[in-house]
Every structure is written in C-alpha cells, then in structure tokens.
Amino acid sequence: MLPIDDVLSQLLDALDRQSRALLVAPPGAGKTTRVAPAMIDRGWCDGEILVLVPRRLAARAAGDFMARERGERTGETIGYATRLDSKPGKRVTVMTHGIFLARIQADPSLDGVSAVLFDEVHERSLDNDLALAFALESQAALREDLRLLLMSATLDVDAFKPLLGDAPLIESEGKSYLLDVHYVGRDANAHVEPQMASAIRAALAEHDGSLLAFLPGVREIERTADALGKLPDNVILHRLHGQVDPSAQRAALSPPPEGKRKLILSSAIAETSVTVNDVRIVVDSGLARRPRHDVGAGLTRLVTERASRAAVTQRAGRAGRQGPGVAIRLWEEAATASLPAHDPPEIVDADLAPLLLSSLLWGEADPTRLPMPTQPPAAALEAARNLLEELGATDAADALTEHGRAMAKLPLEPRLAHMLIAASDAGFGATAAIAALLLGERGLGGRSDDLEARARRFLGDHGPRAKKAMGLAKGWMKRVDARDRPNAARIPEAIALAFPARLSRRRDASGERWQSVGGRGFTLDPASPLARSEWLAVAEVAGAAAGARILSAAPIEAEAVERLMAKRIERFAELDYDAAKGAVRAKLGRKLGSIRLTSASDPDPDPDAVAQALLDGIAKHGLEPVPFGEATRHLRQRTGYARSRDPDLPDLSDAALIERREEWLAPLLGGSRKFGDLNKSDLHHAVAGLMDYTQQQAVERIAPRKFQSPAGTSHDIDYDAPAGPAVQVRVQALFGLSDHPMVGTTPLVLELTSPAGRPIQTTTDLPAFWSGSWADVAKEMRGRYPKHRWPDDPANEKPSLKTKRALGS
C-alpha cells in the first residue's frame, strides 16, 4: 500500500468526468508507478497510456518496476522508450519528452493514445514545456477525449492552472518517515570534493543504511570518488549520472547484496522520479549544474550554482522514502532561506532554436502563441530565428524550407540535424551520425577533448552501451540515406558543418589562445594534444563568452576548412588608417568570418574609399596629421577671436573642421593615401573658402592680421596669447607713439624687445610705460646696446630701427 492509493479512486473518477487533471503527491507516494496501471481498465481507456518523465534513467526504472509489479517482462503490457534503449509496452510506455515530441509531430492526433501523463512537470525543461503545449493544442483541436494529467511533488499550481482551465486538483498527503536534517557547513573558498568525502566517511561511520550523495556533475563525482580513498569492505561504490551504462544505473538503484551497503555518488539525476533502494542517508553538496545560454555570444555554457530549496527538499526526501533517515547538508542552516525557491524554467535562458524549429514544424510560426506557463524571451527567440536562417532551415520570411523540414523531422537539435543532412549530401553522413552521437551522449569513446580520438575509440568499442548507441546512429543514417562507412578522420569536417562559427585558428605558439570565425576568443589547456593544431573544429565550449574554454574539438586541416567553407569565404579590400602617420594602408585578401586567410598590400586601392578612410580617420583621431601651414593656423586664430565678438562668423575650430570635412578636405584628397601629400597652400585656400567675402572682411576688421609699427615694420598678431591679442616688436619701432595701439576696443599686448630680440617689457599701456619704467629700462639698455638709441622722451622720438650712426646722430 502506497500513499497515492488513498487518492487513486478520486483521481480516476475526476478523469472519468473530464479530460484534464492535476495531481500533487510528495516523493515516494507512488504517483509515477501507480497511476498509469490504474487507468488501464477505465471505460475511456482503450488505447495506450504515455507517461512522460524527464530522464532516461527514470523511464527505464519506472517501466521495469511496473512490469515486475504485474509479474511480466518489460515490454509486454508495460515498457519504456528512450533514445538509446526501448522496450515499449502494449498499454503503458514510459518515455522521455524528446521521444514524445517526435511522436506527436509525426501524429498530432496521437491516434491510439488514451492518456498522456506528465510526471515531475515542475522541472520545466524546454522539452517538457513544449510537449505539454503540443498535447494541449492536440486535445483542443483534434482529441477532446484525450486525457492529460499533470503530476508533481511540488506543482506550481498558479503557473499551470490557467493552461488547464477548470481541471480538478487532487492532492496526496503521502507517507513521511522521520527525517533528521544536519547542517555541517563547508568552506566556499575550498574545493567541494574533499569536504564531501569527509562528510561521507563520517556519515557512513555514524549511521546505518546506504548513502546517496548529490554532486553537481561528473567531474565532481570522480574527484570525490578519488578523495574517498579505500572504503570499508561492506560498502559498494556506485556512480549515477547520464554517462553511466544502463546496467550500472540499474545496479545503483537496486537493493544491495546481503550484508552490504551502497554508496552512490550522483548528479541531479536521482532527485526525482526514481527510488534508490535502501538509502537511509543523503549527503548534499547544495550545488547544481545548469545550462545557461549567452544570447550575445551564441554559446550555451554549464554553470555551477546553488541548488534551489525545492531541489534540496527533494534530495533530502530520498533518505526518508523507505524508512527513517538522515540528511546531511554542506551549508549553514541559515543559508537555506536564501536559496532560490525553485529552479528557473529552462525556457528563460536556453537556446531556443530547437523550440522554434519544433514550433515551425508544428505549424506555429510564433512560439509565444503556444500554451506554455512561461513565454520565451524575445531576444533569445530572435537569436534562434537568425540561427535557423543561417543553417538554411528558414527563408527570409521565416518559413520552413525543405532543408528545415528535413531537419525538424530528425530527433536532433538543429545544428546536429543540419550537420547530418549536409554531411550526407557530401558523402560522409555516417561519420556525421557518429559525431552527433558523441556530442549527444556523454562518455562514449572516453572523455578526451579530442572528438576524433573519441570517435576512433568508440568505433572500436563493442560493449553493450556502444552497441546500443551505434543502433541509434544507424537509425539516423537510414533517415538521411547515408551509405558511407563511418570514418573518424572526417569527424572534424562534420563538426565544422554543425558549428561553422566556432572554427578556430591558433593565435599563439602555446596553443592556449584561439580566434574563432564568429569573432569570439577561445582558450585551451596548452597541455592538450589539440594545442599543437593550427585549426580546430570546435564543438563545445564553457565559460564566459569573451574567453570561453574549449571542451571538445577536433584538429582540422586548412584544406578542409577551405573546401567546406568555400561559400562563406569572402574577398576583402581593407583600408587601415594609421593615426600616427596620418596615412591609409591598403590590403587585399580573403577571410572566413573574423579570420584572415590571406593578406597582401593593395597596389591600386579605390581612391574614393581611400579618401573616405582618411576622412573617417580624422573624425576618430583628430586633425593633427593634416599639414596646415602658418597662414592657416593664423587664420583660424583670428577667426576664433573674431567669433568671440561676432558669433555669426564661421567656426574654424578643430571640432567644426572635422564636422565639415566633406566640404573643405574631401576635394583635396583625390589620389592621396596620406595627409602629408597635401599642399599647404591648397589647404589654406580650402579652409578660407569656408567663409564668404563679407565674412572674411569682418574677420579682417575685427582681428587684423598685422600690426603696422610707426617705424613701418609689419608684425603678425598672436590671437592665441593668454593675455589677449599680442605682438612682438622692437621698442625703437614704437618711438613717437603716444597712444596705445588697439585691436577694436581691446589694448594690444605689446611684447617689447631689445635690438637682439630679447624681451625687455610687456605692456598694455604704452604711455604709462614711457612715463614710468622706461627710464630704468633705457639706463640698463644703453650699457648693453650703445649703438642704438635710448632717448629720455621716446614718445617724441622719431621711430626707426637704424643705429645712431645710420641716423647721423
């Protein structure tokens, strides 16, 4: 007797009356294995019952258990269907969501199916949400008699109720055994594996029964196994994750031999849908590994995060399914409240290309119109549309092409489906099927980051898992009519077809830094054998988009890159502006995305393009390289000063000249590759031409170019001087001047010099100077320059630069 049995009659009565229902039952209540068999004899149930579970392990375990309960072999009345291993039943088949999606796409009416049960629907995988959406639409449009039942231990009723209308909610209280929870904490700055190993050894010594330990992934499982060292003789170590052979998974779930106890190091695969027999102890790292899709980078990466409260509750419950148990958590008790309440739905940060392709095949061009509890984000959906168009799956109108329709009918994600079809057309489809297998099934051919090496090992492996996997690959080969023999040497070409933007060329001698066709930088462990390659066909990466780490790849020859990517290779004529030299370098070459394949100097670049590059260069880097002469510099000074008095005059500042560069500079650039080739006189006339005659006259009036001294000498006025317009002039040239010279209403700053050109005084009040400090200056100058005049009354002296002898005095 299981807890679910108390509400089975209520549930079945509800489904007799209507076609939708929700069932909430805690872990261990029996919902996965009790509900479907109970439906078989209902009047409305004359067909097949499909039970959808999130993982293959759960599908096999549930199918095997229900068959044993009936005293039958798996595959008679009750069975299971997964990608690698299938024994479908005549009445009940437990399957993964991916298998169901392929089935409902092929037969939207689900002919011969009486009910679809969604187990652990709260896990909210992309396939789970999509399977539910298609089933709801099928029921509404084609199959009013089809029963849909949503089941979960932690069902978010608020999210699913709107999709199911007035569907009844049936709840099972379940049976709970005493569960003792201990918090032992851990050092977040230290590796988790030694701390897990220590907690496991202590728990085995202090408590009875088998132990289930939760770790985020395979790497941590293996490191924890190493850190455990030698275990007691009565403890059998099991690993439980997606890469483990089905027989080993079954052994981990089964009761231990008499007198033995199990220690199971597991990923999140054991959280739900399965009962791990004899477990009385759970040790939880509190960590989970989840995929996160970076839309901007076009990369999906695995990140290790804190598990949600719902997940750690499910994990702890494993210890209390069959009797009193203990849960040991490697974090402080107070930290539990800060854990996220639930795992986020995969749809919010997943690659949505598979969803969009499935939706298009279903006949819905806009997935936001599908009945799903969470709508797909707009940015991720747009990225998915771009990817499908790039793969040739859709046309410019976002409609499925024939190629896209063929892709959608393959049980593979879009990149791999495209790879399989394109490779088959090119004569190596069987090899592409092996590549898809290695990328979809972890652990086949070992764990090397070299996919070609893994393919060689896999093709030589004749073990049970390898045989089942090869059967799956042969099914794909048949669907694309691939008749070649798998050839590991062509694995890199297959990967390149699937991930053309990840094709990468080495950027340094060590092989640590790589440049991808798509523009992203990748890193690789220099100790990897792959680091010696010049080119890599990269399949998997992890980490930040700016420096993602290569997880798996295969060396590919440059010749294969050229051949496979021939349609993507472009010729370029590139102009590069050198700001320091004010010159443009012209190059010709070929490129594949962001990678230059060849490059050489261009002897005859397009003059208009060169001119534009020069203009763009000064817009970005400034006017410094333009060889303006002194006349132009002085004109711009004067105009700037004049504008301060009359704002209607033209602006000849750097910013203004850059803004108007097309007017004055562009006509001078024909045939020039550098600013140094330009004529200073031409530049002056071009800049001056930005003013009309009236404006030029206004500048001349407000800011004259020259100062004419009483002695007849002419001097440029400096309008950039800090104190105002200034002129440098020998003092003798100003003799006889009783009024101070002006620029408009502004006194001209007079920088007075000796006959040798050395400064002797600066003044803006010449009369005051004559009557004041001139006497002291003259006294000193007479001793230094006795040949020149230093009169006592310069205001009444004849101006001249001549010596006393030349003047006859």
Secondary structure by P-SEA (a helix, b strand, c coil): cccccccaaaaaaaaaccccbbbbbcccccccccccccccccccccbbbbbbbccaaaaaaaaaaaaaaacccccccccccccccccccccbbbbcaaaaaaaaaacccccccccccccccccccaaaaaaaaaaaaaaacccccbbbbbbccccccccccccccbbbbbbbbccccbbbbbbbcccccccaaaaaaaaaaaaaaccccbbbbbcccaaaaaaaaaaaccccccbbbbbbcccccaaaaaaaaccccccbbbbbbcccccccccccccccbbbbccbbbbbbbcccccbbbbbbccccaaaaaaaaacccccccbbbbbccccccccccccccccccccccaaaaaaaaaaacccccccccccccccaaaaaaaaaaaaaaccccccccccaaaaaaaaccccaaaaaaaaaaaaaccaaaaaaaaaaaaccccccccccaaaaaaaaaacccaaaaaaaaaaaaaaaaacccccccccaaaaaaaaaccccccccccccccbbbccccbbbbcccccccccccccccccccccccbbbbcbbbbbcaaaaaaaacccbbbbbbbbbcccccbbbbbbbccccccccbbbbbccccaaaaaaaaaaaaaccccccccccaaaaaaaaaaaaaaaaccccccccaaaaaaacccccccccccccccccccaaaaaaaaaacccaaaaaaaaaacccccccccbbbbbbbccccccbbbbbbcccccccccccccccccccccccccccccccccccaaaaaacaaaaaaaaaaaaccccccccccccccccccccccccc
